[in-house]
Structure formats: C-alpha cells, structure tokens
Amino acid sequence: MKRIEKVNTCFLPTPLHKLENFSKELDNIEVYMKRDDLTGIGMGGNKLRKLDYIVKKALDEGCTTLLTYGGVQTNHGRLTAAAAARFGMKSIIMCYGTPPEEMSGNLVLDRILDSEVIFMDTSEIRAKMEEMEYEEIVAAYKNLKKSSTDDVIAQRESIGEKVYLVPIGGHSPEGVMGYFDAVEEIRKQEQEMGVEFDHVVVGNGSGGTYAGLLLGKEYHKAPWNILASNISPKQEREMDELVDFCNEVSEQFEMEVKIQKEDVHYSNEYTGIAYNVPDEPTRQVISRLAKSEGIFVDPCYTGKSFSGLLGFIEEGLIKPGEKVLFIHTGGLPGIWTQEHEVGFNEDLWKDLKIY
Ligand SMILES: *Cc1c(COP(=O)(O)O)cnc(C)c1O
C-alpha cells in the first residue's frame, strides 16, 4: 500500500489493559481498555492520531496557521491548537454558537494555548429550526461555516499567513490513517498479552476513528467485530456514506481492501437526549466506572460510548465468554462545562463533610 508520512505528537503505544474490577461485575465477559485518552500532548484524545498526519500535510504545504471548527466544547479544536503550538504554527478555532456564560474546560485550555477562538452565531438558524427540514438545517450550518471560515481565511492570508483548513473532527483521508495504524498497534499488544478480542467498541462522531479501525481490521485481517456507538443519532444514509468514504480512502492509499455495508455495526440507542446534553444514565455509567476502576469517561462522548458497550452486552451482541476492547477516545475536559457540572453537582455536593 501507499504509506504517507506523519509528525509525532503522540507517545505510542498507548496503554492497553484489562478492567479487572469492572469485568468481575459482568457475567463472564472480559473488558479491556485502549487508553487513547493518553495519546500525547494537549491532554490527549483520539484526534491526536489523526492530527499527526494532517499536520504533516499542512507543514509540507508551507502553512503557518491551522484553522478548524466544531462545537463550543470541541476536543478536536483543543488538540489542533496543541499540535499547532508544538509545530510553531498559529491556530484558530471556530465554534458554532455564542460564548458560554462560564469558561468551560476546553475553552480554558484553548486560551492557555493562545489559540484564537471565534464564535459563529447560530441564533438565526436556531430561531427558524422548527420549520426546517433536517437537510435544510444541515445546509444552513454548512453555509454559515463556509462563509465564516472563508472570511477569516481571506483576512489572514491578506496579512501573509497561509491557512490550512482542518475538517471537523479531523475527518479526512489522511486523518483516517491515524486509526488505521492503531489497529497494528493493538494487534501487537494482543500478542504481548496473549489475548484476542472478539469485539471492539468505539464512539462514533465525525466517523474517522471508526473508518480507520474498519480499514485497519480488514487490512490486518483482525477477527474483531467492531461496534460503533453513535454520539448523536445518525441516519442510515450517513452510515452508508461512511462505507463509501472508507472505500475511497482504501483506493487513495492502495490498501486493496473493501468495506461492505455488512461490516458496519452501529447503534443510535446510547446517544442520550441529544449531542452533549447531560443525562442521568450517562452520569451513572461515568460514576460506576470511576468507582470500580478509578478511570474517568466524559459526559459528551466516552460516557455514552461506554454506555453503548454495556448496552451491547445487554442486547446479547457481546456474549458470556467473550473479550471486548473499549477504545477510550479522551474528551475529559468536557466534564468542566456548566451544563454537566450542574448535573454532577446535585449529587456531588450532598455528602460533603466538614470535620
Ligand atoms: C471526536 C471525538 C470522538 C469521535 O471521533 P470521530 O473520529 O469524530 O468519530 C469520540 N470521542 C471523543 C472524546 C472525541 O473528542
């Protein structure tokens, strides 16, 4: 196949270990965790593996600034800013929405990194949302993003910067290579530990992580069943597009593998109320894992994907006697946002003691 070069913001391999206590709570199912919350700089997370390839491309093109966009609480934005800092570039994060009343986890880190944070006001779209079709809403967000980023890029280029536009979530063919590589890394760790996983569970947002794992699994002929737990509900059409995207990437890098629709297993069952909206079941899963293993997952992504893992067990997709690997994709700064703190605080404050 055709390999491309990358930079290194990651400290690899990331740890992979068994959740001993948590597994004991289950009916003869062994749960392991790939600690991609510990990938590298900028407090880690899955986006860093993708950024290693994306930053290389930006540097090769002589770019001086990385610009990306996403939600106000974007982990990808924070890690793009950290990667930019590491390679002497500037960064701009464009967020859908308006500044929150309180600084939140990722925004604080973005500002410490001296990243420029620009908000794209979505109030006009939201005011009309009830009368709009789903496709119209998606198109309106796309237009807002296009016109705002075009403006900012033109302005920066007029003062001599060269801007690289990093797609949302690092969702690009180069970005996919990050998780394609992770498969080889996990296969090696399986060998060292003398285990082989039946299932791999991962959260799915923009799709690049899942795409990379699917392609890597085919290429390395891993026997895994890879189950994606969507972070927000996705339509079947979007999952079909992900299959097409995988096959385009396979062709581009001459992997000589083909992803079939049947290879894609996803669930919309564990998305909670909506994207990044706090909910009690997710909070309980976060607390359950923390209490048994001392490991945190976050309320926006990994709390929900870990709920997915438990749900897949309940559904019988993961069966007694099997081994499952959960990919911890990071996102912990998401705990420190007003909406989540409020939910946690109700529980957390009630038992505080003063001696
Ligand atoms: C972005 C993100 C995901 C989703 O990854 P995609 O490659 O966009 O599907 C999952 N977990 C965390 C913590 C993230 O920041």
The ligand as an SDF file (V2000), in Angstrom:
LIG
                    3D

 15 15  0  0  0  0  0  0  0  0999 V2000
  -14.1970   13.4820   18.3410 C   0  0  0  0  0  0  0  0  0  0  0  0
  -14.3810   12.5270   19.4310 C   0  0  0  0  0  0  0  0  0  0  0  0
  -14.9540   11.2610   19.2030 C   0  0  0  0  0  0  0  0  0  0  0  0
  -15.4760   10.8360   17.8630 C   0  0  0  0  0  0  0  0  0  0  0  0
  -14.4490   10.5580   16.9540 O   0  0  0  0  0  0  0  0  0  0  0  0
  -14.7030   10.6600   15.3880 P   0  0  0  0  0  0  0  0  0  0  0  0
  -13.4630   10.2340   14.7550 O   0  0  0  0  0  0  0  0  0  0  0  0
  -15.0630   12.1050   15.1150 O   0  0  0  0  0  0  0  0  0  0  0  0
  -15.8670    9.7910   15.0610 O   0  0  0  0  0  0  0  0  0  0  0  0
  -15.0580   10.3860   20.2670 C   0  0  0  0  0  0  0  0  0  0  0  0
  -14.6300   10.7350   21.5000 N   0  0  0  0  0  0  0  0  0  0  0  0
  -14.0740   11.9330   21.7600 C   0  0  0  0  0  0  0  0  0  0  0  0
  -13.6360   12.2330   23.1410 C   0  0  0  0  0  0  0  0  0  0  0  0
  -13.9290   12.8770   20.7400 C   0  0  0  0  0  0  0  0  0  0  0  0
  -13.3830   14.0740   21.0100 O   0  0  0  0  0  0  0  0  0  0  0  0
  1  2  1  0
  2  3  1  0
  2 14  2  0
  3  4  1  0
  3 10  2  0
  4  5  1  0
  5  6  1  0
  6  7  2  0
  6  8  1  0
  6  9  1  0
 10 11  1  0
 11 12  2  0
 12 13  1  0
 12 14  1  0
 14 15  1  0
M  END
$$$$
